[in-house]
Amino acid sequence: MKTVTEQEYRVSERVVLRPGVKFRAGGGPYYRMPDGTRVSLAAAGPFTFHAYHRRGKAGWIEATDKHGCFAPLHVAGRRRRVTPSLVPRPYVVRSTVRRKKDG
């Protein structure tokens, strides 16, 4: 299957992520402990958008996190579970980060 790379990702009718735009995302994978508690494995935002990739129904955002580390954010399609305790929940883009006005 061919991977398609796009330079923008449409979040909603009005919001489009383009390279360099900072945004916040929620969700992400977590690990379920034997006692039922959840341990988040999600990357820490705010993120900086670089590109959007899709292969079939799966889609992910290539971004960097608040520390400047590479962070692939799975946003569409299904992923298989490596282990029953790992829940591969997709990320949801919540909002863009606006610049503060001088004044």
N, C-alpha and C positions, 0 to 999 in steps of 0.2 A: 504494500500500500504506500502511496506517495504522501509525503509530508508537505503541506502547503504553509508558507510563511507569509503573514500579512503585517503591515506596518501600523495598523490601527485595529482597535477592538471596540465595537459599539456596545456600551453598557445599557443604554436606554435610548429613547428617541432623541433626547437632547445631549446626552453625555457620550463622548468618544474619547478613548485613551489613545494618545499618540506618543512617540518616543520622547522621553524626558518628563512626562506628566507624572506627578506624584499622586498616589491614591491609597485608600485604606481598604482592607479586605477582611472578611470574617470567615468563620468556618474552618476548613482544613482538617487534616487527618488527626485521629486521636487513638490512644491505646487504652483498652479496657482491662483493668486489673482484675484478678480473680475475685476480689471482694466487691466488684461492681463500680469502683471509682474510675473516673476518666483522667488520663494524663494527656494533655495537649501536645501534639507534635507539630503544630502549625508554626510557620515562620512569623517573625515579628515585623510589623509594618511601622511607619508608612513605607510603601514600596515605590520604586521608580520604574515605569513601564519602558520596555525595550522592543518587544515584538509579541505577536500572537501566532501560535502554531496550531494546526489541526491535522489529524490523521484519521480519516473515517469520521466517526461520531465523536471521538475524543478531541478535546481542545485544551491548551494550556497557555498561560501567559508567561513569557520570559521577563523576569524583573530582577531588581536588586532590592534587598531589604534595608532596614535602617542602618545596618552596619556596613553596607556596601557589598554584601555577599550575594552570590547568585541564588535566586529563589524561583524555581519553576512552580507556578500556581495552577493546579488542575482545576478547570472551571466548567468543563462540559464532558459528557459521556461517562461511561462506567469504567472502573478499574477493578481488576481482580484482587482478592484478598490474599496476601502473602501468608498470613496466619489468621485464625479466627478471632484473635484478640485485637488485631489492627483493623480499624474502621477507616477506609479510604474516602472520607467525606470530601466533596469538592469545596473550593473556596467560592465566596460570593463577594463581588466588588461592591463595597458600601458607599464610598464617596470619593471625590477628588479632594486633594489638599489645596486650598487656595492660599495665595500669597497675601501677607499682611500689607495693608496700604500704609505708606509713610504719611504722617500728618499729625 
